Structures are given as C-alpha cells and as structure tokens.
C-alpha cells in the first residue's frame, strides 16, 4: 500500500473511532497546510464554535490550541519521498469535552524524543508548565526547523489535560504521529 493510501486509511479509521465513542466530528482537514489554509480553518472553527454556543473560555483555548497544532504540522512535520507534508486534523465534540487531534508525518528517528518531551510535560502541574514555557522561551534550543517546542507546551497549558499521543509506522523512515488535546467543556 502506498503512503497516501495508508494515511487515508488512518484518517478514516480515526473518524470511525470518534463515532464509536459517541463523538461528532466538528471540523476536519485532510491534506497539506499553508498559512492561508490555517487562517481559514481557524476562522471557520471559531465562528462555528460561537454558533453552537460554546463557552468563550472554551473557544479561546481551542482557538489557541488549533493555531499551535496546525502551525506545528506546517513548520515541523516531515515530508514524504514525494515532497508532500501529508497531514490531517479534527476537532471532535463529546458530551464532556472537545478533542483537537493533529496528525502528521514524523521521521521515525525523532519520535522517541518527541514522546519523551510530551511525557515530561504530562508530569507537570500548571506552575511547572509555565516554568518550562518561560525557560524554553528564553533559553530553548532551537530545532533544525526553527521551533523551540513552545507549541506543544502552549497546547498543554491551554488544555489543562494530559496530551495523548500515538504513532502509526508507515515505512522504515516515516510514521504518522497523532496528538490528541482534550479541552473540558465549561
């Protein structure tokens, strides 16, 4: 199976998992992202959240998580051999929460470091997250692609929940990594 078909299969499987868990897909996107598409998605999500009467604090937190997650895909996602940055994301609604799911390509050699960093963030309380954020902001090591890991830290801060993650190997070099960011309904 080629890479794109494998990713499409994971996309469809993710949709089914949401439905099986009594969730509703609120907004989604499959494909490459650019700055214009990210702005369009964020504006659409914000207006739809207002339409359904979501709490203003939920809208603000989801909007911030959405911007960070989509920017992370665009700025830090890896490319397939055909030079494409395949990705997808969902905002899904459940009875007690919203879940923002971001899936993109990551080189297999980088997955353990990413998951180790997320595991560390998941051990921290709010003051601890703020401290890591400030430390990374002032002294963070800049990655090859220009990021200092701030996006994932911001998502953890805005979520106020643990970050769930998983990886699905696609070939000997790439996996599809998914971050699930939960926002409790207020």
Secondary structure, DSSP 8 states (H G I E B T S, - for coil): --HHHHHHHHHHHHHHHHHHTT-EEEEEEES---HHHHHHHHHHHHHHHHHTT--HHHHHHHHHHHHHHHHHHHHH----TTS---EEEEEEE-SSEEEEEEEEEEEHHHHHHHHHHHHHHHT--HHHHHHHHHHHHHH----TTS--SHHHHHHHHHH-S-EEEEEEE-SSSEEEEEEEEEEE--
